[in-house]
Amino acid sequence: MRGICKIFCISLIVIVAVPVFTQQKTTSKKKYVLESDVLKQQGKELDREIALLNNKISNVITKYDLINTKNIRIIPYRTSYDLGKDFIKIEKHRFIKTNIIVNNIAGIGDVIGIRTKSIKFIISGGKVTRVESKIYERFYNSGETTEVLIVDPSPGTEDVSDMIFTHIYKGRVFLDKKKLGDVKNTTASSLRNQLKREFVVPHLNAFYDTVMFVAQAHYKSLKDADQNMSEFLKKSAKFQ
C-alpha cells in the first residue's frame, strides 16, 4: 500500500510540475519576442530619424544651390570645405594633446596626434544620392592610425540596412564592408541600434548644422555686400 501511495505521489508531482515548467518556458519566450519587437520598433524609428536628417541636408544643399556656389569663405572653426563637380566634402579636425598637471591644475601639453571626421555628399540631379563618411585618428610618434569608412548608398530612404562599414587599424582591414543590417541586434547585444543612435544620428546632426551654417553665412554675406554697396551709392548721390 505504501508503495502504491509513493508512486501516486510521484506521479502527481510530475503532472503538476510539467505544466508549471511549460508555462515558465512559454512566458520566457513571449518576453523574448516582446523585447525583440521593441528593438525592431526602435530600429525603425531610428531609420526614420536618419532618413529625415539626410533629407534635411539634401534640401539645404538644393535650396541654397551649394553644388554651384563657389568661393565659400565663412566656415566654422577647424573645418574645411571642398566643392567638387558632383560632391561637397566637409571635414572637421581636432588635435590630440597630452594632459599635464601643474600645481594641481590640469592643463594641456604637447600635440601628439589628430582626429578627423569627414562627410562627402555625392549629388546628382540636385539631390544627395550617396553619403561617404570617414572617421580617422592618428598618433604622430607611433604612426598608429585607425579609420572607419562608412558608405550610405541610399540616403533618404527609411532603411539603412545597406549602410556599409569598413574598419582599418594600422593599415590592416579588420572589418571589410560590413552591412549595418548584418550587425547583431539581439536582446543581449543591440549593437545595430546603438550604432544608429550613438553614431549615425549625432554624426549627421553635426554635419547638418555645419551645412546650414555655411549656407546661411554665405547668403548673409551676399546680402551684406549688396547692402554695403547700396548704402555707399546712395551717399554718393547726395554729392553735387
C-alpha positions in Angstrom: 0.0 0.0 0.0 2.8 2.4 0.9 4.4 1.6 -2.5 1.3 2.5 -4.3 0.9 5.8 -2.4 4.5 6.6 -3.2 4.1 6.0 -6.9 0.9 8.0 -6.9 2.6 11.0 -5.1 5.5 11.0 -7.5 3.1 10.9 -10.5 1.1 13.8 -9.0 4.3 15.9 -8.6 5.3 15.2 -12.2 1.8 16.1 -13.5 1.9 19.4 -11.6 5.5 20.3 -12.4 5.2 19.8 -16.2 2.5 22.5 -16.7 4.4 24.9 -14.5 7.7 24.4 -16.4 5.8 24.7 -19.7 4.2 27.9 -18.5 7.5 29.4 -17.5 9.1 28.4 -20.8 6.2 30.0 -22.7 6.3 33.2 -20.6 10.1 33.5 -21.2 9.6 33.0 -25.0 6.8 35.7 -25.0 9.1 38.0 -23.1 11.9 37.5 -25.6 9.6 38.0 -28.6 8.3 41.2 -26.9 11.8 42.5 -26.3 12.7 41.7 -29.9 9.7 43.6 -31.2 10.7 46.6 -29.1 14.2 46.5 -30.7 12.7 46.3 -34.2 10.4 49.2 -33.5 13.3 51.3 -32.1 15.3 50.4 -35.1 12.6 51.6 -37.5 12.2 54.9 -35.5 16.0 55.5 -35.8 15.8 54.7 -39.5 13.2 57.4 -39.9 15.3 59.9 -38.0 18.3 59.1 -40.1 16.3 59.5 -43.3 14.9 62.8 -42.1 18.4 64.2 -41.4 19.7 63.1 -44.8 16.7 64.7 -46.5 17.1 67.9 -44.5 20.8 68.1 -45.6 19.8 67.5 -49.2 17.1 70.2 -49.0 19.6 72.8 -47.7 22.1 71.9 -50.5 19.3 72.3 -53.0 17.7 75.4 -51.6 21.0 77.3 -51.4 22.3 75.7 -54.6 25.6 74.8 -52.8 26.8 72.5 -55.5 27.1 75.5 -57.8 28.2 78.0 -55.2 31.9 78.7 -55.3 34.2 80.9 -53.1 32.6 79.8 -49.8 34.7 81.9 -47.3 32.9 81.6 -44.0 33.1 78.2 -42.4 33.2 77.0 -38.8 36.4 76.8 -36.8 38.6 73.7 -37.5 36.5 72.9 -40.6 37.4 72.5 -44.2 35.0 72.8 -47.1 35.7 71.2 -50.5 33.5 71.7 -53.6 33.8 69.3 -56.5 32.0 68.8 -59.7 29.4 66.5 -58.2 30.2 66.5 -54.5 30.6 68.6 -51.4 33.0 67.4 -48.8 33.3 68.8 -45.2 35.9 67.8 -42.7 36.3 68.6 -39.1 39.6 68.1 -37.2 40.7 68.2 -33.6 44.3 67.8 -32.2 45.1 65.2 -29.6 47.1 66.7 -26.7 48.7 65.3 -23.6 47.3 66.2 -20.3 49.6 67.8 -17.7 49.1 68.8 -14.1 51.0 71.7 -12.6 50.3 72.8 -9.0 47.2 70.6 -9.0 45.9 72.5 -12.0 45.1 70.5 -15.1 46.5 71.8 -18.4 47.1 70.9 -22.0 50.6 69.8 -23.1 52.0 68.8 -26.5 50.1 67.9 -29.6 50.5 64.1 -30.1 48.0 63.3 -32.7 44.9 64.3 -34.7 41.3 63.2 -35.0 39.2 64.0 -38.1 35.8 63.2 -39.2 34.5 64.0 -42.7 31.4 63.6 -44.8 31.1 63.6 -48.6 27.8 64.3 -50.2 27.5 62.9 -53.8 25.0 65.0 -55.6 23.0 64.1 -58.8 20.0 66.0 -60.1 20.3 68.5 -57.3 19.8 65.8 -54.7 22.2 63.9 -52.4 22.3 60.3 -53.8 25.2 58.9 -51.8 26.9 59.8 -48.5 30.5 58.7 -47.7 32.0 59.3 -44.2 35.4 58.8 -42.7 36.4 58.8 -39.0 40.2 58.9 -38.7 42.7 59.0 -35.8 46.5 59.2 -36.0 49.2 59.4 -33.3 52.3 61.2 -34.6 55.1 59.5 -32.6 54.0 55.9 -33.1 52.4 56.5 -36.5 49.4 54.4 -35.3 46.3 55.0 -37.3 42.7 54.0 -37.0 40.0 54.7 -39.5 36.4 53.7 -40.2 34.9 54.3 -43.6 31.1 54.4 -43.9 29.1 54.4 -47.1 25.3 55.1 -47.3 24.3 54.2 -50.9 20.7 55.2 -50.4 20.4 58.2 -48.1 16.9 59.5 -47.5 15.2 56.0 -47.6 13.8 54.6 -44.4 16.0 51.6 -44.4 19.7 51.9 -43.5 20.5 48.2 -43.5 22.6 48.7 -46.7 24.9 51.2 -45.0 28.5 49.7 -45.2 31.3 49.9 -42.6 35.0 49.2 -43.1 37.4 49.3 -40.1 41.1 49.7 -40.7 43.7 49.6 -37.9 47.4 50.2 -38.6 46.7 49.6 -42.3 45.1 46.3 -41.7 41.5 45.7 -42.5 39.6 44.3 -39.5 36.1 44.7 -40.9 35.6 44.7 -44.6 32.4 46.2 -46.0 30.1 45.0 -43.2 26.5 45.9 -43.8 24.7 47.5 -40.9 21.8 45.1 -41.4 24.2 42.2 -40.6 25.3 43.8 -37.3 24.0 42.0 -34.2 20.8 43.4 -32.8 19.6 41.0 -30.1 18.2 41.5 -26.6 21.7 40.5 -25.4 23.5 42.9 -27.7 21.6 45.6 -29.5 24.7 46.8 -31.3 22.9 47.8 -34.5 20.5 50.2 -32.8 23.4 51.5 -30.7 25.4 52.4 -33.8 22.4 54.2 -35.3 21.6 56.1 -32.0 25.1 56.9 -30.8 26.9 57.4 -34.0 24.9 57.8 -37.2 22.3 60.3 -35.8 24.8 62.5 -33.9 27.2 62.4 -37.0 24.5 63.6 -39.4 23.2 66.2 -36.9 26.7 67.7 -36.6 27.2 68.0 -40.3 23.6 69.2 -40.9 24.4 72.1 -38.5 27.6 72.8 -40.5 25.9 72.7 -43.9 23.2 75.1 -42.6 25.9 77.4 -41.1 27.8 77.5 -44.3 24.7 78.2 -46.4 23.2 80.9 -44.2 26.6 82.6 -43.6 27.3 82.8 -47.3 23.8 84.0 -48.1 24.1 86.7 -45.4 27.5 87.8 -46.6 26.0 88.3 -50.1 23.1 90.4 -48.7 25.6 92.4 -46.6 27.7 93.1 -49.6 24.7 94.3 -51.6 23.6 96.4 -48.7 27.1 98.0 -48.2 27.3 98.8 -51.9 23.7 100.3 -51.9 24.5 102.5 -48.9 27.7 103.7 -50.5 26.0 104.6 -53.8 23.1 106.4 -52.0 25.6 108.5 -50.2 27.3 109.4 -53.4 24.0 110.5 -54.9 23.9 113.4 -52.4 27.2 114.8 -53.7 26.7 117.8 -56.0 
